């Protein structure tokens, strides 16, 4: 299945068109922390505002400034690179005064505090988005509101957005290779197999790797592509795949496996898109208030709770421990897994990357949603503001409204 095969829930309603991200300020996201900093403890919390760079790059810069490894810095989630984003990081035993003085052209320190624990992935209540849609025209607001009414009532399909799968769209493929322990295939995708959209220098490097000319490949890789250069250098020294894989940051390898899990989830959601707000017999449903998971034994009895958004059906983040649904829901899940030539037990091979498995709601609620029209020096725009739960993508709300992809 193509990664971007994501049907619309509101396909019968025309989109407003337009564009986003014409300017960095057009896309703003602010973390909503899961808990406040306690004011005491060994972990220093720093709230930053970053502009136009991904979270790992912001972490790398601050780690270098503070003299620590990047993996010693905790954060709750990745924030868009092409945006103005605020998020909180943590560093244990850091000098808060030194940290508060950090500045560069793309990172601003907003606040420094202390707490008793490291910030870890998922330590996040949600995100507040403020997004300008340009080129649609203020007269399209009524169309957008009709779509938002459906999304408020039925929920937003909880797709993993395109950014989950990388600029080249290969992260799920890399994850599948890790799950199957096919390290030769992993390295072939990671360092070779050029595509048309690759920058010319990267394409030359990939072509050289495919041709077996490792020296030419190393010469071609741009210096700022540190990760593939490190992997290639390790492979060139050892002439074995294992050291090359080990040279890739563990967090990145975990991300690749996660992307593969996300692709399977998206396939399940694709197969259930028109009933995303309905529970089936055997479904594993999630309670909205507590996050608890339970098996649906009587779908007719539980459906009023789904209509009230008290519960939602879930899909699998496949791992060696996570359970699958039963009945028709389970059949869909088993088919999505089998379509990729893997079994749940295969995820045990990457156990050190925490591929245990979990469940994810097939839909999510948008809160505090506001749509207004405005105008600035660059013309008219529609301003969409809303809050989404942690791990949910603003872009899937926008694609329903805009129908631009």
Secondary structure, DSSP 8 states (H G I E B T S, - for coil): --TT----TTTTS-----BS-SSGGGEEEEEEESS---S-SSEEEEEEEEESS-HHHHHHHHHHHHTS-GGGEEES----SSSEEEEEEEEET--HHHHHT-EETTEEEEEEEEESS---TT-EEEEEEEEEEESS-GGGHHHHHHHHHHHHHH-EE----GGGG-TTS-HHHHHHHHHTT-HHHHHHHHH----TTS-HHHHHHHHHHHTT-HHHHHHHS-TT-HHHHHHHHHHHHH-SHHHHHHTS-HHHHHHHHHHHHHHHHHHHHHHTGGGTT---TT-EEEETTT--EEE-S-HHHHHHHHHTTSEEEEEEE--SS-----HHHHHHHHHHHHTTT--GGGGGGGGGGT---EEEESEE--EEEEEEEEEETTEEEEEEEEEEETT--HHHHHHHHH---
